[in-house]
Amino acid sequence: MLLSKVLDRFIEKTPASVMARAAMEHALAPEALDELFEEHADKQYTRELLFSSMVDLMGVVVSKVAPSVHAAYQAVAETLPVSLASIYNKLNNLEPAVTSALVRHTAERLAPVIDTMGGQMPALLPGYRVRILDGNHLAATERRLQVLRQSKAGPLPGHALVVLDPALMLATDMIPCEDGHAQERSLSPEILDLVAANDLWIADRNFCTSTLLSGITKREAFYIIRQHASMTIVSAGTLRKRGRTDTGEVYEQGVTIKNSDNEVTKTRRIIIRLDKPTRDGDIEMAILTNLPPTAASAVVVTELYRKRWTLETMFQSLTATLQGEVATLGYPRAALFGFRIALAAYNSLSTVQAALRAKFGAEKVQDEVSGYYIANEVRATASGMGIAVEPITWKAFQTMTPTALAKEMLSWAAHVQLGKLKRHPRGVKKPVPKRTRFANETHVSTARLLAESRKKSP
């Protein structure tokens, strides 16, 4: 592909930024987004403000290029045919169906690119389509809405269930919920709509309900879900020792559970007697699974469950590298839309990492490359690249085939200097010493304390 000389310089100096922008352009092509809005919107409609323009604005905020929606709008106000009030009006009323469809659209656009590059992670359990499920309650927002002005309690704008494909490291689906107090288990019907035959769903105990477990089984799929204390076990077989992991001894038994329709189901229960208590103080953990023993032993099931932390790590990266929870967006639909755009940005950055895995090896990139430094490079060059590179150059990536984009990204990956993106794992935390000095003082002078310590040292 013939690119501009200006873009060639960015490819040479900051290839990760170009890769991320190209992936984002491919995933969020404006024409496709506007078609998606028309297909899934129920009450909202397009008059002057396009849905793709809303995605662009929120993308600038989520990427931390602009600190707020207002600042992002102010920078491009002359190109938009509507007022700031119209922006907020549409943002505050975006329908959940549109939000959910946008996540799926992003994953569907980028998955073929990763497959073509060969940037997949090693399969967790060959022969199964693994899905990791977890929920994220959005952080409390500012009290800008009239109904929140006198509220002392933190206002929660909702929460989202996110589905991660650990092979592609893409967020494939998001189930938004506007009620910040709602439990994950209340969304079981929406989860079951996503389950396909031969899936393997991994989730924590908040999803351990008879409705979800029996629903997954009826769809000829499989689960590895930690047992919740409220799950009723009708009968249990002999507990047998099956081996050991690096966290504790592993035992297994057959159990019988009953769903809300009084249907009885037999399943396996894996019990780990931990060497060290969890952060909640648990010394024992029970996991339920309907995987046949021939497909996964008790020890393998235990190790697979631990991969659930992959999704929690993703949530942490959203917090550290992106602004997925915008404190100024008090309306639930606006807040959930911001989180959804953060997932799209994460998928784009994940595609960059997939290209690096294909070029340098999955293990090397997984152990040595920091997603934070990739995002930092993208953020640092976004404004300059947006000014220097003509918009027509980026438009070519919107309609590019997955094969063509994969070829370009692999070529750009060769310019990446992994040393600049090196991960720096934190060492073992030192215990916090007891703070007994200056107990009766309001503050102390650091300079004076340093001067005193120098006098005491030989």
C-alpha positions in Angstrom: 0.0 0.0 0.0 1.3 3.5 -0.9 1.2 5.7 2.2 2.1 9.3 2.6 5.7 10.2 3.5 4.5 11.8 6.7 2.8 8.6 7.8 6.0 6.7 6.9 7.9 8.8 9.4 5.4 7.9 12.1 5.7 4.3 11.2 9.4 4.5 11.6 9.4 6.4 14.9 6.1 5.4 16.7 4.8 2.3 14.9 2.5 1.3 17.8 0.6 4.5 17.4 0.0 4.0 13.7 -1.1 0.4 14.3 -3.5 1.4 17.0 -5.0 4.2 14.9 -5.3 1.9 11.8 -7.0 -0.8 14.0 -9.4 1.8 15.4 -10.3 3.1 12.0 -11.0 -0.4 10.7 -13.1 -1.3 13.8 -15.1 1.9 13.9 -15.6 2.9 10.2 -18.2 5.8 10.3 -20.5 4.4 7.6 -20.7 1.0 9.3 -21.4 2.7 12.7 -24.2 4.8 11.4 -25.7 1.7 9.8 -25.4 -0.1 13.1 -27.2 2.7 14.9 -30.1 2.7 12.4 -30.4 -1.1 12.7 -30.5 -1.3 16.5 -31.9 2.1 17.7 -35.6 1.9 18.7 -36.7 5.4 19.8 -33.7 7.5 18.8 -33.1 8.7 15.2 -30.6 10.6 13.2 -31.4 14.1 12.2 -28.1 16.1 12.0 -25.8 14.5 14.6 -24.4 11.1 13.4 -23.8 8.3 15.7 -20.2 8.0 14.4 -19.6 11.6 15.5 -20.6 10.6 19.0 -18.1 7.7 18.9 -15.4 10.0 17.7 -16.0 12.5 20.5 -16.1 9.9 23.3 -13.0 8.2 21.8 -11.0 11.3 22.4 -12.2 11.5 26.0 -11.7 7.8 26.8 -8.1 7.9 25.3 -7.4 10.8 27.7 -6.5 13.1 24.8 -9.3 15.5 26.0 -10.3 15.7 29.7 -14.1 15.9 29.1 -16.8 15.7 26.5 -17.1 19.5 26.7 -13.4 19.9 25.9 -13.6 17.3 23.1 -16.6 19.1 21.6 -14.9 22.5 21.8 -12.0 21.3 19.8 -14.2 20.3 16.8 -17.2 22.4 17.3 -16.9 24.1 13.9 -17.2 20.7 12.2 -20.4 19.6 13.9 -23.8 21.0 12.9 -25.2 20.8 16.5 -24.9 22.5 19.9 -23.2 21.1 23.0 -26.7 20.6 24.5 -27.6 18.3 21.6 -24.5 16.3 22.1 -25.3 15.7 25.7 -29.0 15.0 24.9 -28.1 12.2 22.5 -25.3 10.9 24.8 -27.6 10.6 27.8 -30.2 8.7 25.8 -28.2 6.2 23.8 -30.1 2.9 24.0 -28.5 -0.2 25.5 -29.1 -2.3 22.4 -26.9 0.1 20.4 -24.2 0.0 23.1 -24.2 -3.8 23.1 -24.1 -4.0 19.3 -21.1 -1.7 19.2 -19.0 -4.0 21.3 -19.8 -7.0 19.1 -19.2 -5.0 16.0 -15.7 -4.0 17.1 -14.7 -7.6 18.0 -16.2 -9.0 14.7 -14.1 -6.5 12.7 -10.8 -7.1 14.5 -11.0 -10.9 15.1 -10.3 -11.8 11.4 -7.3 -9.4 11.5 -5.8 -11.2 14.5 -6.5 -14.6 13.0 -4.8 -13.7 9.7 -1.7 -12.3 11.5 -1.5 -15.5 13.7 -1.5 -13.4 16.8 -3.7 -15.7 18.9 -2.8 -16.7 22.4 -2.3 -20.4 23.1 -5.6 -22.2 23.5 -6.7 -22.6 27.1 -8.5 -25.9 26.4 -8.2 -27.1 22.8 -11.5 -28.0 21.1 -13.6 -25.5 23.1 -14.5 -21.9 22.5 -13.6 -20.4 25.8 -15.4 -17.3 27.2 -14.5 -15.5 30.4 -17.3 -13.6 32.0 -17.1 -10.9 34.7 -18.9 -7.8 35.9 -17.6 -4.3 36.4 -19.6 -1.8 38.5 -18.8 1.7 37.3 -17.3 4.0 39.8 -19.4 6.7 41.5 -19.8 9.9 39.4 -19.9 13.5 40.3 -23.2 14.9 41.7 -24.1 17.1 38.7 -27.6 15.9 38.2 -30.4 17.6 40.1 -31.5 14.3 41.8 -27.9 13.8 43.1 -27.2 17.3 44.5 -28.1 16.4 48.0 -27.0 12.8 48.0 -24.2 12.0 50.5 -23.9 8.4 49.1 -21.9 7.9 46.0 -24.1 7.8 42.8 -23.5 4.6 40.8 -24.3 5.0 37.1 -24.6 1.3 36.4 -22.5 -1.8 35.7 -21.6 -3.9 32.7 -21.0 -7.6 32.2 -18.1 -8.2 29.8 -17.2 -11.3 27.9 -13.6 -11.9 27.0 -12.2 -14.2 24.3 -8.9 -15.2 25.8 -7.6 -16.6 22.6 -7.9 -13.3 20.7 -7.8 -11.2 23.9 -10.8 -9.2 22.6 -13.9 -8.1 24.5 -16.5 -9.8 22.4 -19.7 -8.7 24.2 -21.0 -6.3 26.8 -24.3 -6.5 28.7 -25.1 -3.1 30.0 -27.2 -2.6 33.1 -28.3 0.9 34.2 -29.1 -0.1 37.8 -25.9 0.2 39.8 -27.3 -2.0 42.6 -28.4 -4.9 40.3 -26.6 -8.2 40.8 -24.8 -10.0 38.1 -27.1 -13.0 38.5 -30.2 -10.9 37.5 -28.8 -10.8 34.0 -28.7 -14.6 33.5 -31.2 -14.5 30.5 -29.0 -12.0 28.6 -25.9 -14.2 29.3 -27.6 -17.3 28.0 -28.5 -15.5 24.8 -24.7 -15.5 24.1 -24.0 -19.1 24.8 -23.4 -21.5 21.9 -22.8 -25.2 21.7 -19.3 -26.4 22.8 -18.6 -23.1 24.6 -16.7 -23.1 27.8 -17.8 -20.3 30.2 -15.5 -19.4 33.1 -16.9 -17.1 35.8 -16.8 -16.3 39.5 -19.3 -17.2 42.2 -21.6 -14.2 41.5 -22.7 -16.1 38.4 -23.3 -19.4 40.2 -27.1 -19.8 39.8 -29.1 -22.9 39.0 -30.7 -21.0 36.1 -27.4 -20.2 34.5 -25.8 -23.6 35.1 -28.7 -25.5 33.7 -29.1 -23.1 30.8 -25.5 -23.5 29.7 -25.9 -27.3 29.9 -29.2 -27.3 27.9 -27.3 -25.4 25.2 -24.8 -28.2 25.0 -22.1 -25.9 26.4 -19.8 -26.2 29.4 -19.0 -24.1 32.5 -16.3 -23.7 35.1 -17.9 -21.5 37.8 -17.0 -21.1 41.5 -19.7 -22.3 43.8 -21.7 -19.7 45.6 -22.7 -20.3 49.2 -26.4 -20.1 48.3 -26.1 -22.9 45.7 -28.1 -25.9 47.1 -26.3 -29.2 46.7 -28.9 -32.0 46.8 -26.4 -34.9 47.2 -22.7 -35.3 47.1 -20.4 -38.3 46.5 -17.1 -39.4 48.0 -14.4 -36.7 48.1 -11.3 -38.0 46.4 -7.8 -36.4 46.2 -6.8 -35.6 42.6 -3.4 -33.9 43.0 -2.0 -30.5 43.7 -1.5 -27.0 42.2 0.9 -24.3 43.4 -2.0 -22.9 45.6 -3.1 -26.0 47.4 -4.4 -29.6 47.4 -7.1 -30.5 44.9 -10.1 -32.8 45.6 -13.1 -33.9 43.5 -16.5 -35.3 44.0 -19.7 -35.8 42.1 -22.7 -33.6 43.2 -26.3 -33.1 42.3 -27.9 -29.7 42.0 -31.5 -28.7 41.3 -32.7 -25.7 39.2 -35.7 -23.5 39.7 -37.9 -26.0 37.8 -36.9 -28.7 40.2 -34.9 -30.4 37.4 -31.9 -32.4 38.8 -28.5 -32.2 37.2 -25.3 -34.1 38.1 -22.1 -32.1 37.9 -18.5 -32.2 39.2 -17.3 -30.2 42.2 -13.6 -29.5 42.5 -12.4 -28.4 45.9 -9.1 -26.6 46.5 -7.8 -26.5 50.1 -5.6 -23.5 49.9 -2.1 -23.1 51.4 -2.9 -19.4 52.1 -6.3 -17.8 52.6 -7.7 -15.6 49.9 -8.1 -11.9 50.4 -11.7 -12.7 51.6 -10.2 -15.1 54.2 -11.4 -18.3 52.5 -9.2 -21.3 53.1 -11.2 -23.5 50.8 -12.6 -22.9 47.3 -15.2 -25.0 45.4 -15.6 -25.0 41.7 -18.5 -26.5 39.7 -18.0 -27.8 36.2 -19.8 -30.1 33.7 -16.7 -30.7 31.7 -16.1 -34.5 31.3 -13.1 -35.7 33.2 -11.6 -36.9 29.9 -11.6 -33.4 28.7 -10.1 -31.7 31.8 -8.9 -33.3 35.0 -9.6 -31.6 38.4 -6.2 -30.0 38.4 -6.7 -28.6 34.9 -10.1 -27.3 35.8 -8.5 -25.5 38.8 -5.9 -23.9 36.5 -8.5 -22.9 34.0 -10.5 -21.1 36.7 -7.5 -19.1 37.6 -7.4 -17.7 34.1 -10.5 -15.7 35.1 -8.1 -13.1 36.4 -7.3 -12.3 32.8 -10.5 -10.4 32.6 -10.0 -8.6 35.9 -6.5 -7.6 34.6 -8.3 -6.2 31.5 -10.5 -4.0 33.8 -7.4 -2.8 35.6 -5.7 -1.8 32.3 -8.9 0.1 31.3 -8.5 2.1 34.6 -4.7 2.6 34.2 -4.4 3.3 30.5 -7.9 4.6 29.5 -10.6 6.8 31.0 -13.4 4.2 30.8 -15.3 5.6 33.8 -15.9 9.3 33.2 -16.8 10.9 36.5 -18.7 13.8 34.8 -21.1 11.5 33.1 -23.9 11.0 35.6 -26.6 9.6 33.3 -26.3 5.8 33.2 -26.6 5.5 29.5 -23.9 8.1 28.9 -21.6 6.4 31.5 -22.1 3.0 30.0 -21.4 4.3 26.5 -18.1 5.7 27.7 -17.2 2.4 29.1 -18.1 0.7 25.8 -15.9 3.0 23.9 -13.1 2.1 26.3 -13.6 -1.5 25.4 -13.3 -0.6 21.7 -10.0 1.2 22.5 -8.9 -1.8 24.5 -9.7 -4.1 21.5 -7.6 -1.8 19.2 -4.6 -1.9 21.6 -5.1 -5.7 22.0 -4.8 -6.0 18.2 -1.5 -4.1 18.4 -0.3 -6.6 20.9 -1.5 -9.5 18.7 0.7 -8.1 15.9 3.6 -8.0 18.3 2.9 -11.6 19.4 2.9 -12.7 15.8 6.2 -11.0 15.1 8.1 -11.6 18.2 6.4 -14.6 19.9 3.5 -14.8 22.3 5.5 -15.7 25.4 8.0 -12.8 24.9 5.3 -10.2 24.4 3.2 -11.5 27.2 6.1 -11.4 29.6 7.9 -8.3 28.5 5.6 -5.8 26.8 3.4 -3.4 28.8 0.0 -2.4 27.5 0.4 0.8 29.6 3.4 1.9 27.6 1.7 1.1 24.3 -1.3 3.2 25.3 1.0 6.0 26.6 2.8 6.1 23.2 -0.5 6.3 21.4 -1.8 9.1 23.6 1.4 11.1 23.3 1.4 11.1 19.5 -2.3 11.2 18.8 -2.7 14.9 18.5 0.4 15.4 16.4 -0.4 12.5 14.1 -4.0 13.8 13.7 -2.6 17.2 12.5 0.2 15.9 10.3 -1.5 13.0 8.5 -4.3 13.8 6.1 -7.7 12.3 7.0 -8.0 10.7 3.6 -5.0 8.5 4.5 -6.8 7.0 7.5 -10.0 6.5 5.5 -8.2 3.8 3.4 -8.1 1.5 6.5 -11.8 1.7 7.1 -12.6 -0.4 4.0 -9.4 -2.5 3.9 -9.8 -6.3 4.0 -8.6 -8.1 7.1 -5.9 -9.8 5.1 -4.5 -6.5 3.8 -4.6 -4.8 7.2 -2.9 -7.8 8.8 -0.1 -7.6 6.3 0.4 -3.9 6.9 0.4 -4.3 10.7 2.9 -7.2 10.6 5.1 -4.9 8.5 4.8 -2.1 10.9 5.4 -4.4 13.9 9.0 -4.9 12.6 9.7 -1.3 13.4 8.7 -1.6 17.1 11.5 -1.4 19.6 10.2 -3.7 22.4 12.7 -2.1 24.9 10.6 1.1 24.8 7.5 -0.8 25.8 9.2 -3.0 28.4 7.1 -4.2 31.4 8.4 -3.4 34.8 6.9 -5.9 37.3 6.6 -4.7 40.8 8.7 -6.5 43.4 7.4 -7.9 46.7 5.7 -5.1 48.7 7.5 -4.1 51.9 5.3 -4.0 55.0 4.3 -0.5 56.0 6.2 0.5 59.1 4.2 1.8 62.1 3.9 5.6 62.0 4.7 6.5 65.6 6.8 9.7 65.0 5.2 13.2 65.1 1.9 11.7 66.2 0.8 15.1 67.6 1.9 17.2 64.7 -0.2 18.4 61.8 2.6 18.2 59.3 6.4 18.0 59.1 9.1 19.5 56.8 10.6 16.9 54.6 13.7 19.0 53.9 14.4 19.3 57.7 14.1 15.6 58.2 16.5 14.9 55.3 19.0 17.4 56.7 18.8 15.7 60.1 19.3 12.2 58.6 22.4 13.4 56.7 23.9 14.7 60.0 23.4 11.3 61.7 24.9 9.3 58.8 28.7 8.7 59.1 
